[in-house]
Amino acid sequence: MNTLTKPLTLSLTTEALTTEALTPEALAPAAAGSAVSARIRARLEAAGERYFANDNISEFVHDGELDALQEEVAGELRKVLNALVIDVEHDHNSQDTARRVAKMFVQEVFRGRYVAPPPLTEFPNVSQLNELMTVGPIKVRSACSHHLCPIIGKVWVGVLPNGESNLIGLSKYARLVEWVMSRPQIQEEAVAQLADSLEESMNPNGLAIVMEADHFCMHWRGVKDDGSKMTNSIMRGAFLEDSSLRREFLSLLKSA
């Protein structure tokens, strides 16, 4: 038989058909040479994960990709400045603006999207503490999802532990607040995300959070009302059920 007409046979091993080959990473397009944002987005979509502005996507960002993402963002921001008819080639004040803003977004003000949650040192409740504990005010720095304008404010946390609760170090409250708030946020959703994280770590009988903030999307633009603040709260467990406990927590805020 002529070798050019010899039938082609394929050999498939059982290993090639295992579910390991169907992981989100394998299903995501290889996209060799594509933008790093496209690769990260492909992983998220292959895994069926949401990637809203205030979602943490660190699980899908690989080592070394954050710097590459920052470079990509800088290139896109340069296009934005050009579209605003700013001479980024010759204006000495704007030549490096895209790079600076990209670093600010990826490494600072939106960092909470791209990095894993801070480690929380947990201590067993050896003394069986079951009285109200409050922490705050903790400084809040964030940005609104709608206009990417600053949100600056403060947050207070109330915890009612039980004998099985984990207690966390005092500084960890501030680190967790920073991680949750360092994303484009909506204040109501930010407080709920913070409550979820604390509840998961501590497993208390009750959890209360109050946040008060200035929103520069209202101060700086639109109605330009710089006297208004937004305050919201979330009460869970004993704080939701016990009005006297709730009043005690809120009264301690007034004296803080």
LINRA-V553801 format. One record per pair of residues at least 4 apart in sequence whose C-alpha atoms are under 8 Angstrom apart, sorted by the first residue. I is the first residue (numbers start at 1). GAP is how many residues later the second one is. Records with the same first field share a line. If there is no record, write none. Layout:
I->GAP ; GAP
//
This chain:
1->4 ; 5
2->4
12->4 ; 5
13->4
14->4
16->5
17->4
18->4
19->4
21->5
22->4 ; 5
23->4
24->4 ; 19 ; 20 ; 22 ; 23
25->18 ; 21
27->19
28->11 ; 14 ; 15 ; 17 ; 18
29->10 ; 13
30->9
31->7 ; 8
34->4 ; 5
35->4 ; 37
36->4 ; 29 ; 32 ; 33 ; 36
37->4 ; 32 ; 35
38->4
39->4
40->4 ; 20 ; 21
41->4
42->4
43->4 ; 17
44->4 ; 5 ; 6 ; 7 ; 16
45->4 ; 5
50->5
51->4 ; 5 ; 6
53->60 ; 92 ; 130 ; 131 ; 132
54->59 ; 91 ; 129 ; 130 ; 131 ; 136
55->58 ; 128
56->56 ; 57 ; 58 ; 59 ; 60
57->4 ; 56 ; 57 ; 58
58->55 ; 56 ; 57 ; 58
59->57
61->4 ; 5 ; 53
62->4
64->4
65->4
66->4 ; 40 ; 48
67->4
68->4
69->4 ; 37
70->4 ; 32 ; 33 ; 36
71->4 ; 28 ; 31
72->4
73->4 ; 29
74->4 ; 24 ; 25 ; 26 ; 27 ; 28 ; 29
75->4 ; 23 ; 24
76->4
77->4 ; 21 ; 24 ; 25
78->4 ; 10 ; 19 ; 20
79->4
80->4
81->4 ; 5 ; 6 ; 7 ; 17
82->4 ; 5 ; 6
86->5 ; 8
87->4 ; 7
88->4 ; 6 ; 7 ; 8
89->6
90->5
91->4
93->4
94->4
96->4
97->4
98->4
99->4
100->4
101->4
102->4
103->4 ; 5
104->4 ; 5 ; 6
105->4 ; 5 ; 6
106->4 ; 5 ; 8
107->4
108->74
109->32 ; 33 ; 34 ; 73 ; 74
110->4 ; 72 ; 73 ; 74
111->4 ; 68 ; 71 ; 72
112->4 ; 5 ; 66 ; 67 ; 68 ; 69 ; 70 ; 71
113->69 ; 70
117->59 ; 62
118->57 ; 58 ; 61
120->48 ; 49 ; 52 ; 81
121->47 ; 48 ; 51
122->44 ; 45 ; 46 ; 47 ; 79
123->43 ; 44 ; 45 ; 46
124->40 ; 41 ; 42 ; 43
125->4 ; 37 ; 38 ; 39 ; 40 ; 41 ; 42
126->37
127->36
128->34 ; 35 ; 36
129->32 ; 33 ; 34
130->30 ; 31 ; 32 ; 33
131->29 ; 30
132->26 ; 27 ; 28 ; 29 ; 117
133->25 ; 26 ; 27
134->22 ; 23 ; 24 ; 25 ; 115
135->21 ; 22 ; 23 ; 35 ; 38
136->18 ; 19 ; 20 ; 21 ; 120
137->17 ; 18 ; 19 ; 119
138->16 ; 17 ; 18 ; 36 ; 39
139->13 ; 14 ; 15 ; 16 ; 35
140->11 ; 12 ; 13 ; 14 ; 15 ; 37 ; 38 ; 41 ; 73
141->9 ; 10 ; 11 ; 12 ; 37 ; 40 ; 41
142->8 ; 9 ; 10 ; 39 ; 40 ; 41 ; 42 ; 43
143->5 ; 6 ; 7 ; 8 ; 38 ; 39 ; 40 ; 41 ; 42
144->4 ; 5 ; 6 ; 7 ; 40 ; 41 ; 42 ; 43 ; 71 ; 73
145->39 ; 40 ; 41
147->70
148->36 ; 69
149->66 ; 67 ; 68
150->65 ; 66 ; 67
151->62 ; 63 ; 64 ; 65
152->61 ; 62 ; 63
153->58 ; 59 ; 60 ; 61
154->57 ; 58 ; 59
155->54 ; 55 ; 56 ; 57
156->53 ; 54 ; 55 ; 97
157->50 ; 51 ; 52 ; 53
158->49 ; 50 ; 51 ; 91
159->45 ; 46 ; 47 ; 48 ; 49
160->44 ; 45 ; 46 ; 47 ; 78
161->4 ; 5 ; 6 ; 41 ; 42 ; 43 ; 44 ; 45
162->42 ; 43
164->39
165->37 ; 38 ; 39
166->35 ; 36 ; 37 ; 38
167->35
168->4 ; 5 ; 34
169->4
170->4
171->4
172->4
173->4
174->4
175->4
176->4 ; 18
177->4 ; 17
178->4
179->4
180->10 ; 13 ; 14
181->4 ; 9
185->4 ; 5
186->4
187->4 ; 45
188->4 ; 44
189->4
190->4
191->4 ; 18 ; 19 ; 20 ; 42 ; 43
192->4 ; 42
193->4
194->4
195->4 ; 12 ; 13 ; 14 ; 39
196->4
197->4
198->4 ; 5
199->4 ; 5 ; 8
205->32 ; 33
206->29 ; 30 ; 31 ; 32 ; 33 ; 34
207->28 ; 29 ; 30 ; 31 ; 32
208->25 ; 26 ; 27 ; 28 ; 31
209->24 ; 25 ; 26
210->21 ; 22 ; 23 ; 24
211->19 ; 20 ; 21 ; 22
212->17 ; 18 ; 19 ; 20
213->16 ; 17 ; 18
214->5 ; 14 ; 15 ; 16
215->4 ; 14 ; 15
216->4 ; 5 ; 10
217->4 ; 5
218->4 ; 5 ; 6 ; 7 ; 8
219->4 ; 5 ; 6 ; 7 ; 8
220->4 ; 5 ; 6
235->4 ; 5
236->4
237->4
238->4 ; 7
239->4 ; 6 ; 7
240->6
242->4
243->4
244->4
245->4
246->4
247->4
248->4
249->4
250->4
251->4
252->4
//
